Amino acid sequence: MRDSTVANSPGSHQKSPSHHKDKSPVSLSKLSPKDGQSDTARLANKFEEGQDVLARWSDGLFYLGTIEKINKQKHNCLVVFEDQSKSWVLWKDIQTGDSGEEMLCTICQNESSEPPNEMVICDKCGQGYHQLCHTPIIDSSVIASDDKWLCRQCVFATTTKRGGARKKGPNAKALQEMKQSLPYTLDELEWDQGHKTNTQQCYCYCGGPGDWYLKMLQCNRCKQWFHEACIQCFERPMLNGDRFYLFVCSVCSSGPEYLKRLPLKWVDVAHLSLYNLSVIHKKKYFDSELELISYINENWDGLQLGELADTPKSERYDRILEALNNNPAMFISGKEIKKKKHLFGLRIRFPPSPHSSETPSDKEQETASQEIKIKGRKSNKPSHSSSRSVFERSGKFEHILADESSSLGATGGRWLSWLFTSG
């Protein structure tokens, strides 16, 4: 651990704010032109056009990008990713490197450092945090210790990944402990009627953006949505829109997460598979004999079908075809549009709902919901096939993931070496 009295290199990245009874730091999601102009100006000065940054995407992971434009009114930046796709990203979801200026608290942007709220410097990224600004609050014993201390951002950066966060490793335990508190106040989020999106774009343990209809789970108690990448209890990777789980987050359990697979019917298998095919291939109709049943067989274990898992391969197609034909309100056949009878698609593209998890009013509301539009490359959304997260580009950072064996490419390696200094 390094305190501000011995730090030689200042830090400047911004993250989702924490809220404590002792202190209420500036919240980027709440700043407005009429309220806190000086704070907005100081925060905006942390970003420059042409600046290399890490931008947190809706899957909870960071991606390499470059700032093209800065919008001070909306507190976001237009970021160009490695595959040349573009997206507006909120300041709270952008991580920068050291600025070379005076040491400021990453959360409140104040340089004061007095007990019992001293500035503590992360031993990985070199960013500064007041004890009371960081989530969880930094105990005074950390300041007196010679042990290394990692901030919340770096703990998440070294442990989150597609398929589920790391369960083992040097920082997995720290992640579990940090996940028992949130870097924002859950009750202050403004949700839509179905409790699926909030205006602050603040989700999960990480406080980043999210798409509930892709790879996220909703806690059965607090109703917040959590990224697959930040959850540690998965045995298998999630499928898009798969809500057939009973999940309790670490905040609500005050410890490890709880996860139970819910049973699926054949109509759910057909619905979930068609939904994933539509997300992956961005089209509506699929050949049931070729594309649909092939997807189901290829992902048979990943579907985690419980009692249905013992169904012989020779019987699966008949069961799926029966489900497709018996649910015309859910599935549309190629015959209806004068195409091949083996073509099927979702009448409304919407992920299936577990049978026991919704109240009747919730089900009625979901039925009336508009079709989800999964944006493709033309939407300026980073393509995960060509703009991989920094954690999948390599298993090893210069100073963060030193326990892995592979290395970054020349460009990414140089940039991350600059961003994540060991001090």
C-alpha positions as CSV (number, residue, x, y, z in Angstrom):
1,M,0.0,0.0,0.0
2,R,1.2,3.5,-0.7
3,D,-0.2,6.7,0.9
4,S,-0.1,10.1,-0.7
5,T,3.0,11.2,1.2
6,V,5.2,8.7,-0.7
7,A,3.5,8.6,-4.1
8,N,5.5,9.9,-6.9
9,S,3.0,9.4,-9.8
10,P,-0.5,10.9,-9.5
11,G,-3.7,9.3,-10.8
12,S,-6.8,10.5,-12.4
13,H,-9.4,8.0,-13.5
14,Q,-13.1,8.3,-12.6
15,K,-15.4,5.5,-11.5
16,S,-18.9,5.1,-10.2
17,P,-19.1,7.1,-6.9
18,S,-19.7,5.6,-3.5
19,H,-22.1,7.0,-0.9
20,H,-21.4,6.7,2.8
21,K,-23.0,8.3,5.9
22,D,-19.8,10.1,6.7
23,K,-19.2,11.6,3.2
24,S,-21.2,12.2,0.0
25,P,-18.7,12.4,-2.9
26,V,-19.5,13.9,-6.3
27,S,-21.5,11.6,-8.5
28,L,-20.8,11.9,-12.2
29,S,-24.2,10.5,-13.0
30,K,-25.9,13.3,-11.1
31,L,-23.9,16.4,-12.2
32,S,-25.8,18.9,-14.2
33,P,-24.9,22.3,-15.8
34,K,-26.7,24.1,-13.1
35,D,-25.4,22.1,-10.2
36,G,-21.7,21.7,-9.7
37,Q,-20.2,23.5,-12.8
38,S,-16.7,23.6,-11.2
39,D,-16.8,19.8,-10.5
40,T,-18.0,19.2,-14.1
41,A,-15.1,21.4,-15.4
42,R,-12.5,19.6,-13.3
43,L,-13.8,16.2,-14.4
44,A,-14.0,17.2,-18.0
45,N,-10.3,18.3,-17.9
46,K,-9.4,14.7,-17.2
47,F,-10.3,13.8,-20.8
48,E,-8.7,14.9,-24.0
49,E,-9.5,14.3,-27.6
50,G,-7.1,11.6,-28.9
51,Q,-6.6,10.2,-25.4
52,D,-6.2,6.4,-25.1
53,V,-8.6,5.0,-22.5
54,L,-10.3,1.9,-21.2
55,A,-14.0,2.1,-21.7
56,R,-16.3,-0.2,-19.8
57,W,-18.9,-1.8,-22.1
58,S,-22.3,-3.2,-21.2
59,D,-20.8,-6.7,-20.6
60,G,-18.9,-5.3,-17.6
61,L,-15.5,-5.5,-19.3
62,F,-13.1,-2.8,-20.3
63,Y,-12.1,-2.3,-24.0
64,L,-9.3,-0.3,-25.5
65,G,-10.3,2.9,-27.2
66,T,-9.5,6.5,-28.1
67,I,-11.6,9.6,-27.2
68,E,-12.8,11.4,-30.3
69,K,-15.3,13.9,-28.8
70,I,-16.2,15.1,-25.3
71,N,-19.7,16.2,-24.3
72,K,-19.6,18.2,-21.1
73,Q,-23.4,18.6,-20.9
74,K,-24.1,14.8,-21.0
75,H,-20.9,13.8,-19.2
76,N,-19.8,11.4,-21.8
77,C,-17.2,10.8,-24.5
78,L,-17.4,9.4,-28.0
79,V,-14.9,6.6,-28.0
80,V,-13.4,4.9,-31.1
81,F,-12.6,1.3,-30.4
82,E,-9.9,-0.9,-32.0
83,D,-12.2,-2.1,-34.8
84,Q,-13.1,1.5,-35.6
85,S,-16.6,1.2,-34.2
86,K,-17.8,4.1,-32.1
87,S,-19.9,4.6,-29.0
88,W,-20.8,7.3,-26.5
89,V,-19.5,6.3,-23.0
90,L,-20.3,8.0,-19.7
91,W,-17.4,9.5,-17.8
92,K,-18.0,7.1,-14.9
93,D,-17.2,4.2,-17.3
94,I,-14.0,5.5,-18.6
95,Q,-10.6,4.8,-17.1
96,T,-7.6,6.9,-17.9
97,G,-3.9,6.8,-17.0
98,D,-1.9,9.0,-14.8
99,S,-2.2,12.7,-15.7
100,G,1.1,13.9,-14.3
101,E,-0.8,16.6,-12.3
102,E,-1.3,16.9,-8.5
103,M,-2.7,13.9,-6.7
104,L,-6.5,14.0,-6.5
105,C,-9.0,11.5,-5.1
106,T,-10.4,9.6,-8.0
107,I,-13.9,9.9,-6.6
108,C,-14.3,13.4,-5.1
109,Q,-11.5,15.1,-7.1
110,N,-10.2,16.7,-3.8
111,E,-6.5,16.7,-2.9
112,S,-6.9,16.9,0.9
113,S,-5.4,14.0,3.0
114,E,-6.1,14.2,6.7
115,P,-7.0,11.5,9.3
116,P,-9.4,9.8,9.4
117,N,-9.9,10.3,5.7
118,E,-6.4,10.0,4.2
119,M,-5.5,9.5,0.6
120,V,-4.5,5.9,-0.3
121,I,-2.7,5.0,-3.5
122,C,-3.4,1.8,-5.4
123,D,-0.3,-0.3,-5.8
124,K,-1.4,-1.3,-9.3
125,C,-2.8,1.7,-11.2
126,G,-1.4,4.6,-9.0
127,Q,-4.8,6.2,-8.6
128,G,-5.6,7.9,-5.3
129,Y,-8.7,7.3,-3.1
130,H,-9.8,8.9,0.1
131,Q,-10.5,6.2,2.8
132,L,-14.2,7.2,2.9
133,C,-14.6,7.7,-0.8
134,H,-13.6,4.2,-1.8
135,T,-16.0,1.3,-1.8
136,P,-15.6,-0.5,0.6
137,I,-14.2,2.1,3.0
138,I,-10.4,1.7,3.4
139,D,-9.5,0.6,6.9
140,S,-6.8,2.6,8.7
141,S,-4.8,-0.6,9.1
142,V,-4.2,-0.6,5.4
143,I,-2.3,2.7,5.7
144,A,0.0,1.3,8.4
145,S,0.6,-1.9,6.6
146,D,3.4,-2.7,4.1
147,D,1.1,-5.1,2.2
148,K,0.1,-4.1,-1.3
149,W,-3.4,-2.6,-1.7
150,L,-5.5,-2.7,-4.9
151,C,-8.4,-0.4,-5.5
152,R,-11.8,-1.6,-6.5
153,Q,-11.2,-0.9,-10.2
154,C,-8.0,-3.0,-10.3
155,V,-9.5,-5.9,-8.4
156,F,-12.4,-6.1,-10.9
157,A,-10.0,-5.6,-13.8
158,T,-7.9,-8.6,-12.8
159,T,-10.7,-11.0,-12.0
160,T,-13.7,-10.3,-14.3
161,K,-14.0,-12.2,-17.6
162,R,-16.5,-13.7,-20.0
163,G,-18.1,-16.9,-18.7
164,G,-17.8,-15.7,-15.1
165,A,-15.3,-14.0,-12.8
166,R,-12.3,-15.9,-11.4
167,K,-13.0,-18.0,-8.4
168,K,-9.3,-18.6,-7.6
169,G,-6.2,-16.5,-7.8
170,P,-4.6,-13.7,-5.8
171,N,-7.4,-11.3,-6.2
172,A,-10.5,-13.6,-6.3
173,K,-10.9,-13.3,-2.5
174,A,-10.6,-9.6,-2.6
175,L,-13.3,-9.5,-5.3
176,Q,-15.6,-11.5,-3.2
177,E,-15.2,-9.1,-0.3
178,M,-15.6,-6.0,-2.4
179,K,-18.8,-7.4,-4.0
180,Q,-20.6,-7.2,-0.7
181,S,-20.9,-3.4,-1.1
182,L,-21.9,-1.3,-4.1
183,P,-20.1,1.8,-5.4
184,Y,-23.5,3.6,-5.7
185,T,-26.8,3.9,-3.7
186,L,-29.2,1.3,-5.1
187,D,-32.3,3.2,-3.9
188,E,-31.4,6.3,-5.8
189,L,-31.5,4.6,-9.2
190,E,-34.5,5.5,-11.4
191,W,-35.9,2.3,-13.0
192,D,-38.4,1.7,-15.8
193,Q,-41.7,0.1,-15.1
194,G,-40.4,-3.4,-15.7
195,H,-37.3,-2.8,-13.5
196,K,-35.0,-3.7,-16.3
197,T,-33.2,-0.4,-17.1
198,N,-32.3,2.7,-15.1
199,T,-31.6,6.2,-16.3
200,Q,-28.2,6.3,-14.7
201,Q,-27.0,3.3,-16.7
202,C,-25.7,1.9,-13.4
203,Y,-25.8,-1.9,-12.8
204,C,-24.0,-4.7,-11.1
205,Y,-21.2,-4.7,-8.6
206,C,-19.0,-2.7,-10.9
207,G,-21.5,0.2,-11.5
208,G,-21.1,0.0,-15.2
209,P,-23.7,0.0,-18.1
210,G,-25.6,-3.2,-19.0
211,D,-28.0,-4.9,-21.3
212,W,-30.4,-7.0,-19.2
213,Y,-31.5,-9.0,-22.3
214,L,-27.9,-10.3,-23.0
215,K,-25.7,-11.9,-20.4
216,M,-27.0,-10.5,-17.1
217,L,-28.9,-12.0,-14.1
218,Q,-31.3,-10.2,-11.9
219,C,-31.0,-10.7,-8.1
220,N,-34.1,-12.3,-6.7
221,R,-34.0,-10.0,-3.7
222,C,-32.8,-6.5,-4.6
223,K,-33.8,-6.8,-8.3
224,Q,-30.5,-5.2,-9.5
225,W,-29.0,-6.7,-12.7
226,F,-25.5,-8.3,-12.7
227,H,-23.0,-9.0,-15.5
228,E,-22.0,-12.6,-16.2
229,A,-18.4,-11.3,-16.2
230,C,-18.7,-10.1,-12.6
231,I,-20.5,-13.2,-11.1
232,Q,-18.2,-15.8,-9.5
233,C,-20.7,-18.7,-9.0
234,F,-21.2,-19.9,-12.6
235,E,-20.3,-23.5,-13.5
236,R,-21.0,-22.8,-17.2
237,P,-21.1,-19.6,-19.3
238,M,-24.4,-17.9,-19.7
239,L,-26.5,-17.8,-22.9
240,N,-28.0,-14.5,-24.0
241,G,-31.3,-13.7,-22.3
242,D,-31.2,-16.8,-20.1
243,R,-33.1,-15.9,-17.0
244,F,-33.8,-19.4,-15.9
245,Y,-31.9,-19.0,-12.7
246,L,-32.6,-18.2,-9.1
247,F,-29.8,-15.8,-8.2
248,V,-29.0,-13.9,-5.0
249,C,-26.1,-11.4,-5.2
250,S,-23.3,-11.0,-2.7
251,V,-24.7,-7.8,-1.3
252,C,-28.0,-9.4,-0.4
253,S,-26.4,-12.6,0.9
254,S,-23.6,-10.7,2.7
255,G,-21.2,-13.3,1.3
256,P,-21.0,-15.8,-1.6
257,E,-23.6,-15.6,-4.3
258,Y,-26.4,-18.1,-4.5
259,L,-27.3,-19.7,-7.9
260,K,-29.9,-22.4,-8.7
261,R,-30.9,-23.5,-12.2
262,L,-34.6,-23.4,-12.9
263,P,-36.3,-26.1,-15.0
264,L,-36.9,-25.6,-18.7
265,K,-39.7,-26.9,-21.0
266,W,-39.3,-27.7,-24.6
267,V,-41.0,-24.5,-25.6
268,D,-38.4,-22.6,-23.5
269,V,-35.5,-24.5,-25.2
270,A,-36.9,-23.5,-28.6
271,H,-37.5,-19.9,-27.5
272,L,-34.1,-19.5,-25.8
273,S,-32.3,-21.1,-28.8
274,L,-34.1,-18.9,-31.4
275,Y,-33.4,-15.8,-29.4
276,N,-29.7,-16.6,-29.1
277,L,-29.5,-17.4,-32.8
278,S,-31.2,-14.0,-33.6
279,V,-28.7,-12.2,-31.4
280,I,-25.7,-14.0,-32.9
281,H,-26.7,-13.8,-36.6
282,K,-28.9,-10.8,-36.5
283,K,-31.7,-12.2,-38.6
284,K,-35.2,-13.5,-37.8
285,Y,-35.8,-16.9,-39.5
286,F,-33.9,-20.1,-39.1
287,D,-34.1,-23.5,-40.6
288,S,-35.4,-25.8,-37.9
289,E,-33.9,-28.9,-39.4
290,L,-30.4,-27.4,-40.0
291,E,-29.7,-24.2,-38.0
292,L,-32.0,-24.5,-34.9
293,I,-31.5,-28.2,-34.0
294,S,-27.8,-27.9,-34.8
295,Y,-27.5,-25.0,-32.3
296,I,-29.4,-26.9,-29.7
297,N,-27.2,-30.1,-30.1
298,E,-24.0,-28.0,-30.0
299,N,-25.1,-26.2,-26.8
300,W,-26.8,-29.2,-25.2
301,D,-24.7,-29.1,-22.1
302,G,-24.7,-25.3,-21.9
303,L,-28.5,-25.2,-21.9
304,Q,-28.4,-27.1,-18.6
305,L,-31.7,-28.8,-19.2
306,G,-32.2,-30.8,-16.0
307,E,-34.7,-33.6,-16.6
308,L,-34.7,-32.9,-20.4
309,A,-30.9,-33.5,-20.6
310,D,-31.4,-37.3,-20.9
311,T,-33.5,-37.0,-24.1
312,P,-31.9,-39.0,-26.9
313,K,-30.5,-37.0,-29.8
314,S,-32.8,-38.8,-32.2
315,E,-35.9,-37.5,-30.3
316,R,-34.9,-33.9,-29.8
317,Y,-36.0,-32.5,-33.1
318,D,-39.5,-33.9,-32.8
319,R,-39.9,-32.3,-29.4
320,I,-38.7,-29.0,-30.7
321,L,-40.9,-29.1,-33.8
322,E,-43.9,-29.9,-31.6
323,A,-43.2,-26.9,-29.4
324,L,-42.8,-24.6,-32.4
325,N,-46.1,-25.7,-34.0
326,N,-48.1,-25.7,-30.7
327,N,-47.2,-22.1,-29.8
328,P,-48.1,-20.0,-32.8
329,A,-48.5,-16.9,-30.6
330,M,-44.8,-17.1,-29.8
331,F,-43.3,-18.6,-33.0
332,I,-43.9,-17.6,-36.6
333,S,-43.6,-20.2,-39.3
334,G,-42.2,-19.8,-42.8
335,K,-45.6,-20.8,-44.2
336,E,-47.1,-17.6,-42.9
337,I,-44.8,-15.5,-45.1
338,K,-44.8,-17.9,-48.1
339,K,-41.4,-19.4,-47.4
340,K,-40.1,-22.8,-46.5
341,K,-42.2,-24.5,-43.8
342,H,-39.1,-25.5,-41.9
343,L,-38.3,-21.8,-41.3
344,F,-39.2,-20.5,-37.8
345,G,-38.5,-17.3,-35.9
346,L,-39.7,-15.5,-32.8
347,R,-42.9,-13.5,-33.5
348,I,-41.5,-10.9,-31.1
349,R,-37.8,-11.0,-30.3
350,F,-37.7,-11.1,-26.5
351,P,-36.0,-13.5,-24.2
352,P,-38.1,-16.2,-22.5
353,S,-39.4,-15.7,-19.0
354,P,-39.1,-18.3,-16.3
355,H,-42.6,-19.7,-15.5
356,S,-42.5,-19.0,-11.7
357,S,-40.4,-15.9,-11.5
358,E,-42.9,-13.3,-12.8
359,T,-46.2,-12.2,-11.3
360,P,-49.2,-12.2,-13.7
361,S,-48.9,-8.4,-14.1
362,D,-45.2,-8.8,-15.0
363,K,-46.0,-11.4,-17.6
364,E,-48.7,-9.3,-19.2
365,Q,-46.3,-6.3,-19.3
366,E,-43.6,-8.3,-20.9
367,T,-45.9,-9.6,-23.5
368,A,-46.8,-6.1,-24.4
369,S,-43.2,-4.9,-24.5
370,Q,-41.7,-3.8,-27.8
371,E,-39.3,-6.1,-29.6
372,I,-35.7,-5.9,-28.5
373,K,-33.4,-4.6,-31.2
374,I,-30.0,-6.1,-31.0
375,K,-27.7,-3.6,-32.6
376,G,-24.9,-4.8,-35.0
377,R,-21.8,-3.2,-36.4
378,K,-23.8,-0.4,-38.0
379,S,-24.9,0.7,-34.6
380,N,-21.4,1.8,-33.7
381,K,-21.3,-0.8,-31.0
382,P,-17.9,-2.4,-30.5
383,S,-17.7,-5.8,-32.2
384,H,-16.5,-8.4,-29.7
385,S,-15.1,-10.5,-32.5
386,S,-12.6,-7.9,-33.5
387,S,-12.5,-5.5,-30.5
388,R,-11.8,-7.9,-27.7
389,S,-11.7,-6.9,-24.1
390,V,-8.3,-6.1,-22.7
391,F,-8.7,-9.3,-20.5
392,E,-9.2,-11.5,-23.5
393,R,-6.6,-9.9,-25.7
394,S,-4.1,-11.3,-23.2
395,G,-3.9,-13.2,-20.0
396,K,-1.1,-11.0,-18.8
397,F,-0.7,-7.3,-18.3
398,E,2.6,-5.6,-17.7
399,H,1.8,-5.3,-14.0
400,I,-1.7,-6.6,-13.4
401,L,-2.0,-10.1,-14.6
402,A,1.6,-11.2,-14.0
403,D,0.5,-14.8,-13.1
404,E,-0.6,-15.6,-16.7
405,S,1.6,-16.9,-19.5
406,S,0.6,-15.0,-22.7
407,S,1.4,-11.4,-23.5
408,L,-0.2,-8.4,-25.1
409,G,0.4,-7.3,-28.6
410,A,3.0,-4.5,-29.1
411,T,0.5,-1.6,-29.1
412,G,-1.7,-2.9,-26.3
413,G,1.2,-3.9,-24.2
414,R,2.9,-0.5,-24.4
415,W,-0.4,1.3,-23.6
416,L,-1.3,-0.9,-20.6
417,S,2.2,-0.6,-19.3
418,W,1.7,3.1,-19.2
419,L,-1.8,2.9,-17.7
420,F,-1.1,0.2,-15.0
421,T,2.1,1.2,-13.4
422,S,3.3,-0.8,-10.4
423,G,5.0,2.2,-8.7
